[in-house]
Amino acid sequence: MAAKGSTKAVVTALAANLGIAVSKFVAAAITGSASMLAEGVHSVADSTNQALLLVGGKRARRAPSALHPFGYARERYI
C-alpha cells in the first residue's frame, strides 16, 4: 500500500517539475535571462531524479532470484 502511495507522489512531483521546467524555459526565452535558463535546467535535473526513483521502484519489486535470494528491494535507491 505504501509503495503505491509513494509512486503516486513521485509521479505527481515529476509532472509538476516538468511543468515548472517548461514555464522557466518559456520565461528564459521571453526575457533572455540566463538565471531563468539555469533554473529550467535545474528543474529538468530534478525531473530526471524523479524518473530514476520510478525506475528504481519498479526494479525493486522484482521477485527474488538465485543470485539475489533476499530480493531486489535495495535497488530502489540506485
PDB file with one MODEL, atoms N, CA, C and O in Angstrom:
MODEL        1
ATOM      1  N   MET A   1       0.821  -1.191   0.000  1.00  0.00           N
ATOM      2  CA  MET A   1       0.000   0.000   0.000  1.00  0.00           C
ATOM      3  C   MET A   1       0.864   1.252   0.000  1.00  0.00           C
ATOM      4  O   MET A   1       0.592   2.182  -0.759  1.00  0.00           O
ATOM      5  N   ALA A   2       1.894   1.296   0.830  1.00  0.00           N
ATOM      6  CA  ALA A   2       2.747   2.478   0.899  1.00  0.00           C
ATOM      7  C   ALA A   2       3.497   2.700  -0.410  1.00  0.00           C
ATOM      8  O   ALA A   2       3.720   3.840  -0.817  1.00  0.00           O
ATOM      9  N   ALA A   3       3.881   1.619  -1.062  1.00  0.00           N
ATOM     10  CA  ALA A   3       4.615   1.763  -2.317  1.00  0.00           C
ATOM     11  C   ALA A   3       3.753   2.438  -3.377  1.00  0.00           C
ATOM     12  O   ALA A   3       4.240   3.258  -4.155  1.00  0.00           O
ATOM     13  N   LYS A   4       2.479   2.091  -3.402  1.00  0.00           N
ATOM     14  CA  LYS A   4       1.590   2.710  -4.385  1.00  0.00           C
ATOM     15  C   LYS A   4       1.439   4.204  -4.104  1.00  0.00           C
ATOM     16  O   LYS A   4       1.435   5.011  -5.033  1.00  0.00           O
ATOM     17  N   GLY A   5       1.318   4.572  -2.843  1.00  0.00           N
ATOM     18  CA  GLY A   5       1.212   5.976  -2.481  1.00  0.00           C
ATOM     19  C   GLY A   5       2.465   6.758  -2.802  1.00  0.00           C
ATOM     20  O   GLY A   5       2.387   7.899  -3.256  1.00  0.00           O
ATOM     21  N   SER A   6       3.631   6.151  -2.570  1.00  0.00           N
ATOM     22  CA  SER A   6       4.875   6.859  -2.870  1.00  0.00           C
ATOM     23  C   SER A   6       5.074   6.983  -4.377  1.00  0.00           C
ATOM     24  O   SER A   6       5.622   7.981  -4.846  1.00  0.00           O
ATOM     25  N   THR A   7       4.642   5.996  -5.131  1.00  0.00           N
ATOM     26  CA  THR A   7       4.728   6.087  -6.588  1.00  0.00           C
ATOM     27  C   THR A   7       3.845   7.217  -7.094  1.00  0.00           C
ATOM     28  O   THR A   7       4.241   7.967  -7.987  1.00  0.00           O
ATOM     29  N   LYS A   8       2.664   7.339  -6.534  1.00  0.00           N
ATOM     30  CA  LYS A   8       1.765   8.419  -6.927  1.00  0.00           C
ATOM     31  C   LYS A   8       2.377   9.778  -6.601  1.00  0.00           C
ATOM     32  O   LYS A   8       2.259  10.723  -7.381  1.00  0.00           O
ATOM     33  N   ALA A   9       3.027   9.870  -5.454  1.00  0.00           N
ATOM     34  CA  ALA A   9       3.663  11.132  -5.058  1.00  0.00           C
ATOM     35  C   ALA A   9       4.807  11.486  -6.007  1.00  0.00           C
ATOM     36  O   ALA A   9       4.968  12.649  -6.379  1.00  0.00           O
ATOM     37  N   VAL A  10       5.600  10.491  -6.398  1.00  0.00           N
ATOM     38  CA  VAL A  10       6.725  10.746  -7.302  1.00  0.00           C
ATOM     39  C   VAL A  10       6.214  11.141  -8.688  1.00  0.00           C
ATOM     40  O   VAL A  10       6.769  12.041  -9.318  1.00  0.00           O
ATOM     41  N   VAL A  11       5.171  10.481  -9.162  1.00  0.00           N
ATOM     42  CA  VAL A  11       4.615  10.818 -10.477  1.00  0.00           C
ATOM     43  C   VAL A  11       4.029  12.238 -10.457  1.00  0.00           C
ATOM     44  O   VAL A  11       4.185  12.993 -11.417  1.00  0.00           O
ATOM     45  N   THR A  12       3.361  12.590  -9.363  1.00  0.00           N
ATOM     46  CA  THR A  12       2.811  13.937  -9.235  1.00  0.00           C
ATOM     47  C   THR A  12       3.918  14.980  -9.220  1.00  0.00           C
ATOM     48  O   THR A  12       3.820  16.010  -9.888  1.00  0.00           O
ATOM     49  N   ALA A  13       4.973  14.708  -8.455  1.00  0.00           N
ATOM     50  CA  ALA A  13       6.099  15.638  -8.396  1.00  0.00           C
ATOM     51  C   ALA A  13       6.798  15.737  -9.750  1.00  0.00           C
ATOM     52  O   ALA A  13       7.233  16.819 -10.145  1.00  0.00           O
ATOM     53  N   LEU A  14       6.909  14.623 -10.459  1.00  0.00           N
ATOM     54  CA  LEU A  14       7.523  14.622 -11.788  1.00  0.00           C
ATOM     55  C   LEU A  14       6.725  15.500 -12.747  1.00  0.00           C
ATOM     56  O   LEU A  14       7.293  16.315 -13.473  1.00  0.00           O
ATOM     57  N   ALA A  15       5.423  15.329 -12.743  1.00  0.00           N
ATOM     58  CA  ALA A  15       4.584  16.146 -13.627  1.00  0.00           C
ATOM     59  C   ALA A  15       4.689  17.630 -13.272  1.00  0.00           C
ATOM     60  O   ALA A  15       4.768  18.483 -14.155  1.00  0.00           O
ATOM     61  N   ALA A  16       4.688  17.925 -11.983  1.00  0.00           N
ATOM     62  CA  ALA A  16       4.805  19.322 -11.554  1.00  0.00           C
ATOM     63  C   ALA A  16       6.153  19.913 -11.965  1.00  0.00           C
ATOM     64  O   ALA A  16       6.210  21.037 -12.465  1.00  0.00           O
ATOM     65  N   ASN A  17       7.230  19.167 -11.760  1.00  0.00           N
ATOM     66  CA  ASN A  17       8.558  19.672 -12.120  1.00  0.00           C
ATOM     67  C   ASN A  17       8.701  19.868 -13.624  1.00  0.00           C
ATOM     68  O   ASN A  17       9.349  20.818 -14.064  1.00  0.00           O
ATOM     69  N   LEU A  18       8.105  18.984 -14.413  1.00  0.00           N
ATOM     70  CA  LEU A  18       8.173  19.172 -15.864  1.00  0.00           C
ATOM     71  C   LEU A  18       7.407  20.428 -16.283  1.00  0.00           C
ATOM     72  O   LEU A  18       7.855  21.173 -17.155  1.00  0.00           O
ATOM     73  N   GLY A  19       6.260  20.656 -15.661  1.00  0.00           N
ATOM     74  CA  GLY A  19       5.510  21.881 -15.941  1.00  0.00           C
ATOM     75  C   GLY A  19       6.281  23.124 -15.531  1.00  0.00           C
ATOM     76  O   GLY A  19       6.294  24.120 -16.254  1.00  0.00           O
ATOM     77  N   ILE A  20       6.915  23.065 -14.384  1.00  0.00           N
ATOM     78  CA  ILE A  20       7.726  24.186 -13.911  1.00  0.00           C
ATOM     79  C   ILE A  20       8.900  24.426 -14.856  1.00  0.00           C
ATOM     80  O   ILE A  20       9.226  25.571 -15.172  1.00  0.00           O
ATOM     81  N   ALA A  21       9.537  23.337 -15.308  1.00  0.00           N
ATOM     82  CA  ALA A  21      10.668  23.475 -16.225  1.00  0.00           C
ATOM     83  C   ALA A  21      10.241  24.164 -17.518  1.00  0.00           C
ATOM     84  O   ALA A  21      10.934  25.053 -18.014  1.00  0.00           O
ATOM     85  N   VAL A  22       9.106  23.752 -18.057  1.00  0.00           N
ATOM     86  CA  VAL A  22       8.617  24.372 -19.293  1.00  0.00           C
ATOM     87  C   VAL A  22       8.370  25.860 -19.076  1.00  0.00           C
ATOM     88  O   VAL A  22       8.756  26.684 -19.905  1.00  0.00           O
ATOM     89  N   SER A  23       7.730  26.203 -17.964  1.00  0.00           N
ATOM     90  CA  SER A  23       7.447  27.617 -17.717  1.00  0.00           C
ATOM     91  C   SER A  23       8.738  28.425 -17.535  1.00  0.00           C
ATOM     92  O   SER A  23       8.810  29.582 -17.951  1.00  0.00           O
ATOM     93  N   LYS A  24       9.750  27.821 -16.918  1.00  0.00           N
ATOM     94  CA  LYS A  24      11.028  28.525 -16.748  1.00  0.00           C
ATOM     95  C   LYS A  24      11.738  28.709 -18.083  1.00  0.00           C
ATOM     96  O   LYS A  24      12.342  29.753 -18.327  1.00  0.00           O
ATOM     97  N   PHE A  25      11.668  27.700 -18.946  1.00  0.00           N
ATOM     98  CA  PHE A  25      12.288  27.834 -20.264  1.00  0.00           C
ATOM     99  C   PHE A  25      11.568  28.895 -21.096  1.00  0.00           C
ATOM    100  O   PHE A  25      12.214  29.650 -21.823  1.00  0.00           O
ATOM    101  N   VAL A  26      10.251  28.960 -20.997  1.00  0.00           N
ATOM    102  CA  VAL A  26       9.494  29.986 -21.713  1.00  0.00           C
ATOM    103  C   VAL A  26       9.874  31.370 -21.195  1.00  0.00           C
ATOM    104  O   VAL A  26      10.086  32.301 -21.973  1.00  0.00           O
ATOM    105  N   ALA A  27       9.959  31.493 -19.859  1.00  0.00           N
ATOM    106  CA  ALA A  27      10.343  32.779 -19.272  1.00  0.00           C
ATOM    107  C   ALA A  27      11.761  33.168 -19.695  1.00  0.00           C
ATOM    108  O   ALA A  27      12.034  34.339 -19.956  1.00  0.00           O
ATOM    109  N   ALA A  28      12.663  32.182 -19.761  1.00  0.00           N
ATOM    110  CA  ALA A  28      14.027  32.471 -20.194  1.00  0.00           C
ATOM    111  C   ALA A  28      14.056  32.926 -21.651  1.00  0.00           C
ATOM    112  O   ALA A  28      14.822  33.820 -22.012  1.00  0.00           O
ATOM    113  N   ALA A  29      13.220  32.307 -22.487  1.00  0.00           N
ATOM    114  CA  ALA A  29      13.179  32.693 -23.896  1.00  0.00           C
ATOM    115  C   ALA A  29      12.610  34.102 -24.067  1.00  0.00           C
ATOM    116  O   ALA A  29      13.080  34.864 -24.912  1.00  0.00           O
ATOM    117  N   ILE A  30      11.615  34.444 -23.275  1.00  0.00           N
ATOM    118  CA  ILE A  30      10.991  35.765 -23.396  1.00  0.00           C
ATOM    119  C   ILE A  30      11.907  36.864 -22.860  1.00  0.00           C
ATOM    120  O   ILE A  30      12.051  37.919 -23.477  1.00  0.00           O
ATOM    121  N   THR A  31      12.528  36.606 -21.701  1.00  0.00           N
ATOM    122  CA  THR A  31      13.317  37.650 -21.040  1.00  0.00           C
ATOM    123  C   THR A  31      14.800  37.618 -21.397  1.00  0.00           C
ATOM    124  O   THR A  31      15.500  38.617 -21.231  1.00  0.00           O
ATOM    125  N   GLY A  32      15.280  36.482 -21.886  1.00  0.00           N
ATOM    126  CA  GLY A  32      16.707  36.358 -22.162  1.00  0.00           C
ATOM    127  C   GLY A  32      17.531  36.172 -20.900  1.00  0.00           C
ATOM    128  O   GLY A  32      18.746  36.371 -20.915  1.00  0.00           O
ATOM    129  N   SER A  33      16.887  35.796 -19.819  1.00  0.00           N
ATOM    130  CA  SER A  33      17.558  35.653 -18.524  1.00  0.00           C
ATOM    131  C   SER A  33      18.340  34.344 -18.447  1.00  0.00           C
ATOM    132  O   SER A  33      17.778  33.260 -18.597  1.00  0.00           O
ATOM    133  N   ALA A  34      19.644  34.466 -18.209  1.00  0.00           N
ATOM    134  CA  ALA A  34      20.490  33.281 -18.046  1.00  0.00           C
ATOM    135  C   ALA A  34      20.153  32.556 -16.746  1.00  0.00           C
ATOM    136  O   ALA A  34      20.248  31.331 -16.675  1.00  0.00           O
ATOM    137  N   SER A  35      19.764  33.302 -15.725  1.00  0.00           N
ATOM    138  CA  SER A  35      19.389  32.683 -14.450  1.00  0.00           C
ATOM    139  C   SER A  35      18.145  31.824 -14.601  1.00  0.00           C
ATOM    140  O   SER A  35      18.059  30.741 -14.023  1.00  0.00           O
ATOM    141  N   MET A  36      17.197  32.299 -15.365  1.00  0.00           N
ATOM    142  CA  MET A  36      15.974  31.522 -15.566  1.00  0.00           C
ATOM    143  C   MET A  36      16.263  30.278 -16.396  1.00  0.00           C
ATOM    144  O   MET A  36      15.668  29.226 -16.164  1.00  0.00           O
ATOM    145  N   LEU A  37      17.168  30.388 -17.356  1.00  0.00           N
ATOM    146  CA  LEU A  37      17.580  29.227 -18.133  1.00  0.00           C
ATOM    147  C   LEU A  37      18.232  28.189 -17.220  1.00  0.00           C
ATOM    148  O   LEU A  37      17.954  26.995 -17.333  1.00  0.00           O
ATOM    149  N   ALA A  38      19.101  28.647 -16.314  1.00  0.00           N
ATOM    150  CA  ALA A  38      19.747  27.734 -15.373  1.00  0.00           C
ATOM    151  C   ALA A  38      18.711  27.079 -14.466  1.00  0.00           C
ATOM    152  O   ALA A  38      18.830  25.896 -14.146  1.00  0.00           O
ATOM    153  N   GLU A  39      17.709  27.825 -14.053  1.00  0.00           N
ATOM    154  CA  GLU A  39      16.642  27.254 -13.225  1.00  0.00           C
ATOM    155  C   GLU A  39      15.851  26.206 -13.994  1.00  0.00           C
ATOM    156  O   GLU A  39      15.442  25.197 -13.419  1.00  0.00           O
ATOM    157  N   GLY A  40      15.629  26.429 -15.286  1.00  0.00           N
ATOM    158  CA  GLY A  40      14.950  25.437 -16.120  1.00  0.00           C
ATOM    159  C   GLY A  40      15.735  24.148 -16.204  1.00  0.00           C
ATOM    160  O   GLY A  40      15.171  23.058 -16.114  1.00  0.00           O
ATOM    161  N   VAL A  41      17.049  24.277 -16.377  1.00  0.00           N
ATOM    162  CA  VAL A  41      17.914  23.089 -16.417  1.00  0.00           C
ATOM    163  C   VAL A  41      17.864  22.369 -15.068  1.00  0.00           C
ATOM    164  O   VAL A  41      17.854  21.139 -15.019  1.00  0.00           O
ATOM    165  N   HIS A  42      17.834  23.129 -13.982  1.00  0.00           N
ATOM    166  CA  HIS A  42      17.752  22.539 -12.647  1.00  0.00           C
ATOM    167  C   HIS A  42      16.447  21.762 -12.474  1.00  0.00           C
ATOM    168  O   HIS A  42      16.447  20.682 -11.883  1.00  0.00           O
ATOM    169  N   SER A  43      15.360  22.288 -12.973  1.00  0.00           N
ATOM    170  CA  SER A  43      14.078  21.583 -12.897  1.00  0.00           C
ATOM    171  C   SER A  43      14.095  20.302 -13.731  1.00  0.00           C
ATOM    172  O   SER A  43      13.502  19.298 -13.339  1.00  0.00           O
ATOM    173  N   VAL A  44      14.770  20.336 -14.870  1.00  0.00           N
ATOM    174  CA  VAL A  44      14.911  19.117 -15.674  1.00  0.00           C
ATOM    175  C   VAL A  44      15.742  18.081 -14.911  1.00  0.00           C
ATOM    176  O   VAL A  44      15.431  16.891 -14.955  1.00  0.00           O
ATOM    177  N   ALA A  45      16.789  18.518 -14.218  1.00  0.00           N
ATOM    178  CA  ALA A  45      17.596  17.595 -13.415  1.00  0.00           C
ATOM    179  C   ALA A  45      16.766  16.988 -12.288  1.00  0.00           C
ATOM    180  O   ALA A  45      16.896  15.799 -11.999  1.00  0.00           O
ATOM    181  N   ASP A  46      15.921  17.787 -11.654  1.00  0.00           N
ATOM    182  CA  ASP A  46      15.017  17.266 -10.623  1.00  0.00           C
ATOM    183  C   ASP A  46      14.065  16.229 -11.212  1.00  0.00           C
ATOM    184  O   ASP A  46      13.790  15.208 -10.582  1.00  0.00           O
ATOM    185  N   SER A  47      13.569  16.485 -12.401  1.00  0.00           N
ATOM    186  CA  SER A  47      12.665  15.550 -13.065  1.00  0.00           C
ATOM    187  C   SER A  47      13.379  14.244 -13.389  1.00  0.00           C
ATOM    188  O   SER A  47      12.796  13.167 -13.262  1.00  0.00           O
ATOM    189  N   THR A  48      14.630  14.335 -13.804  1.00  0.00           N
ATOM    190  CA  THR A  48      15.416  13.127 -14.084  1.00  0.00           C
ATOM    191  C   THR A  48      15.606  12.308 -12.816  1.00  0.00           C
ATOM    192  O   THR A  48      15.530  11.080 -12.854  1.00  0.00           O
ATOM    193  N   ASN A  49      15.850  12.973 -11.698  1.00  0.00           N
ATOM    194  CA  ASN A  49      15.986  12.284 -10.425  1.00  0.00           C
ATOM    195  C   ASN A  49      14.693  11.540 -10.078  1.00  0.00           C
ATOM    196  O   ASN A  49      14.747  10.403  -9.609  1.00  0.00           O
ATOM    197  N   GLN A  50      13.556  12.153 -10.296  1.00  0.00           N
ATOM    198  CA  GLN A  50      12.289  11.508 -10.007  1.00  0.00           C
ATOM    199  C   GLN A  50      12.025  10.344 -10.956  1.00  0.00           C
ATOM    200  O   GLN A  50      11.444   9.337 -10.551  1.00  0.00           O
ATOM    201  N   ALA A  51      12.442  10.470 -12.201  1.00  0.00           N
ATOM    202  CA  ALA A  51      12.310   9.357 -13.136  1.00  0.00           C
ATOM    203  C   ALA A  51      13.161   8.177 -12.677  1.00  0.00           C
ATOM    204  O   ALA A  51      12.737   7.026 -12.783  1.00  0.00           O
ATOM    205  N   LEU A  52      14.354   8.458 -12.170  1.00  0.00           N
ATOM    206  CA  LEU A  52      15.195   7.375 -11.642  1.00  0.00           C
ATOM    207  C   LEU A  52      14.563   6.723 -10.420  1.00  0.00           C
ATOM    208  O   LEU A  52      14.704   5.515 -10.229  1.00  0.00           O
ATOM    209  N   LEU A  53      13.871   7.492  -9.593  1.00  0.00           N
ATOM    210  CA  LEU A  53      13.149   6.911  -8.465  1.00  0.00           C
ATOM    211  C   LEU A  53      12.060   5.959  -8.948  1.00  0.00           C
ATOM    212  O   LEU A  53      11.850   4.903  -8.350  1.00  0.00           O
ATOM    213  N   LEU A  54      11.372   6.320 -10.015  1.00  0.00           N
ATOM    214  CA  LEU A  54      10.349   5.434 -10.569  1.00  0.00           C
ATOM    215  C   LEU A  54      10.957   4.147 -11.110  1.00  0.00           C
ATOM    216  O   LEU A  54      10.413   3.063 -10.895  1.00  0.00           O
ATOM    217  N   VAL A  55      12.077   4.261 -11.809  1.00  0.00           N
ATOM    218  CA  VAL A  55      12.756   3.077 -12.340  1.00  0.00           C
ATOM    219  C   VAL A  55      13.233   2.189 -11.195  1.00  0.00           C
ATOM    220  O   VAL A  55      13.064   0.971 -11.240  1.00  0.00           O
ATOM    221  N   GLY A  56      13.829   2.796 -10.171  1.00  0.00           N
ATOM    222  CA  GLY A  56      14.301   2.021  -9.024  1.00  0.00           C
ATOM    223  C   GLY A  56      13.165   1.332  -8.294  1.00  0.00           C
ATOM    224  O   GLY A  56      13.311   0.192  -7.852  1.00  0.00           O
ATOM    225  N   GLY A  57      12.028   2.016  -8.164  1.00  0.00           N
ATOM    226  CA  GLY A  57      10.875   1.405  -7.518  1.00  0.00           C
ATOM    227  C   GLY A  57      10.353   0.206  -8.284  1.00  0.00           C
ATOM    228  O   GLY A  57       9.955  -0.795  -7.688  1.00  0.00           O
ATOM    229  N   LYS A  58      10.354   0.306  -9.601  1.00  0.00           N
ATOM    230  CA  LYS A  58       9.902  -0.822 -10.419  1.00  0.00           C
ATOM    231  C   LYS A  58      10.876  -1.996 -10.320  1.00  0.00           C
ATOM    232  O   LYS A  58      10.460  -3.149 -10.203  1.00  0.00           O
ATOM    233  N   ARG A  59      12.159  -1.697 -10.367  1.00  0.00           N
ATOM    234  CA  ARG A  59      13.164  -2.769 -10.275  1.00  0.00           C
ATOM    235  C   ARG A  59      13.164  -3.428  -8.902  1.00  0.00           C
ATOM    236  O   ARG A  59      13.462  -4.617  -8.782  1.00  0.00           O
ATOM    237  N   ALA A  60      12.832  -2.662  -7.868  1.00  0.00           N
ATOM    238  CA  ALA A  60      12.834  -3.199  -6.500  1.00  0.00           C
ATOM    239  C   ALA A  60      11.714  -4.208  -6.286  1.00  0.00           C
ATOM    240  O   ALA A  60      11.803  -5.025  -5.370  1.00  0.00           O
ATOM    241  N   ARG A  61      10.670  -4.177  -7.094  1.00  0.00           N
ATOM    242  CA  ARG A  61       9.547  -5.093  -6.923  1.00  0.00           C
ATOM    243  C   ARG A  61       9.754  -6.446  -7.587  1.00  0.00           C
ATOM    244  O   ARG A  61       8.874  -7.304  -7.525  1.00  0.00           O
ATOM    245  N   ARG A  62      10.915  -6.651  -8.227  1.00  0.00           N
ATOM    246  CA  ARG A  62      11.163  -7.948  -8.859  1.00  0.00           C
ATOM    247  C   ARG A  62      11.226  -9.051  -7.807  1.00  0.00           C
ATOM    248  O   ARG A  62      11.595  -8.809  -6.657  1.00  0.00           O
ATOM    249  N   ALA A  63      10.866 -10.248  -8.211  1.00  0.00           N
ATOM    250  CA  ALA A  63      10.887 -11.404  -7.306  1.00  0.00           C
ATOM    251  C   ALA A  63      12.335 -11.826  -7.023  1.00  0.00           C
ATOM    252  O   ALA A  63      13.219 -11.610  -7.852  1.00  0.00           O
ATOM    253  N   PRO A  64      12.574 -12.427  -5.857  1.00  0.00           N
ATOM    254  CA  PRO A  64      13.929 -12.927  -5.550  1.00  0.00           C
ATOM    255  C   PRO A  64      14.392 -13.931  -6.598  1.00  0.00           C
ATOM    256  O   PRO A  64      13.583 -14.628  -7.210  1.00  0.00           O
ATOM    257  N   SER A  65      15.706 -13.993  -6.795  1.00  0.00           N
ATOM    258  CA  SER A  65      16.289 -14.937  -7.744  1.00  0.00           C
ATOM    259  C   SER A  65      17.407 -15.702  -7.047  1.00  0.00           C
ATOM    260  O   SER A  65      17.684 -15.468  -5.871  1.00  0.00           O
ATOM    261  N   ALA A  66      18.040 -16.603  -7.763  1.00  0.00           N
ATOM    262  CA  ALA A  66      19.149 -17.369  -7.180  1.00  0.00           C
ATOM    263  C   ALA A  66      20.311 -16.443  -6.833  1.00  0.00           C
ATOM    264  O   ALA A  66      20.988 -16.649  -5.826  1.00  0.00           O
ATOM    265  N   LEU A  67      20.541 -15.442  -7.646  1.00  0.00           N
ATOM    266  CA  LEU A  67      21.630 -14.503  -7.393  1.00  0.00           C
ATOM    267  C   LEU A  67      21.302 -13.536  -6.260  1.00  0.00           C
ATOM    268  O   LEU A  67      22.194 -13.100  -5.531  1.00  0.00           O
ATOM    269  N   HIS A  68      20.028 -13.203  -6.115  1.00  0.00           N
ATOM    270  CA  HIS A  68      19.562 -12.284  -5.061  1.00  0.00           C
ATOM    271  C   HIS A  68      18.434 -12.942  -4.272  1.00  0.00           C
ATOM    272  O   HIS A  68      17.266 -12.611  -4.479  1.00  0.00           O
ATOM    273  N   PRO A  69      18.765 -13.871  -3.367  1.00  0.00           N
ATOM    274  CA  PRO A  69      17.714 -14.609  -2.667  1.00  0.00           C
ATOM    275  C   PRO A  69      16.848 -13.759  -1.738  1.00  0.00           C
ATOM    276  O   PRO A  69      15.745 -14.172  -1.378  1.00  0.00           O
ATOM    277  N   PHE A  70      17.327 -12.585  -1.347  1.00  0.00           N
ATOM    278  CA  PHE A  70      16.538 -11.715  -0.484  1.00  0.00           C
ATOM    279  C   PHE A  70      15.777 -10.653  -1.268  1.00  0.00           C
ATOM    280  O   PHE A  70      15.149  -9.775  -0.675  1.00  0.00           O
ATOM    281  N   GLY A  71      15.828 -10.724  -2.591  1.00  0.00           N
ATOM    282  CA  GLY A  71      15.099  -9.787  -3.430  1.00  0.00           C
ATOM    283  C   GLY A  71      15.948  -8.604  -3.866  1.00  0.00           C
ATOM    284  O   GLY A  71      17.164  -8.571  -3.677  1.00  0.00           O
ATOM    285  N   TYR A  72      15.279  -7.664  -4.440  1.00  0.00           N
ATOM    286  CA  TYR A  72      15.945  -6.511  -5.050  1.00  0.00           C
ATOM    287  C   TYR A  72      15.532  -5.185  -4.432  1.00  0.00           C
ATOM    288  O   TYR A  72      15.681  -4.138  -5.063  1.00  0.00           O
ATOM    289  N   ALA A  73      15.017  -5.210  -3.214  1.00  0.00           N
ATOM    290  CA  ALA A  73      14.461  -4.003  -2.596  1.00  0.00           C
ATOM    291  C   ALA A  73      15.445  -2.847  -2.510  1.00  0.00           C
ATOM    292  O   ALA A  73      15.036  -1.689  -2.598  1.00  0.00           O
ATOM    293  N   ARG A  74      16.725  -3.131  -2.342  1.00  0.00           N
ATOM    294  CA  ARG A  74      17.699  -2.048  -2.221  1.00  0.00           C
ATOM    295  C   ARG A  74      17.969  -1.330  -3.541  1.00  0.00           C
ATOM    296  O   ARG A  74      18.547  -0.243  -3.547  1.00  0.00           O
ATOM    297  N   GLU A  75      17.558  -1.926  -4.650  1.00  0.00           N
ATOM    298  CA  GLU A  75      17.767  -1.276  -5.950  1.00  0.00           C
ATOM    299  C   GLU A  75      16.891  -0.051  -6.107  1.00  0.00           C
ATOM    300  O   GLU A  75      17.066   0.718  -7.052  1.00  0.00           O
ATOM    301  N   ARG A  76      15.964   0.138  -5.207  1.00  0.00           N
ATOM    302  CA  ARG A  76      15.122   1.330  -5.267  1.00  0.00           C
ATOM    303  C   ARG A  76      15.962   2.576  -5.150  1.00  0.00           C
ATOM    304  O   ARG A  76      15.584   3.623  -5.675  1.00  0.00           O
ATOM    305  N   TYR A  77      17.096   2.492  -4.474  1.00  0.00           N
ATOM    306  CA  TYR A  77      17.923   3.665  -4.174  1.00  0.00           C
ATOM    307  C   TYR A  77      19.201   3.681  -4.999  1.00  0.00           C
ATOM    308  O   TYR A  77      20.244   4.102  -4.497  1.00  0.00           O
ATOM    309  N   ILE A  78      19.150   3.234  -6.252  1.00  0.00           N
ATOM    310  CA  ILE A  78      20.363   3.219  -7.074  1.00  0.00           C
ATOM    311  C   ILE A  78      20.851   4.609  -7.365  1.00  0.00           C
ATOM    312  O   ILE A  78      21.862   4.778  -8.046  1.00  0.00           O
TER     313      ILE A  78
ENDMDL
END
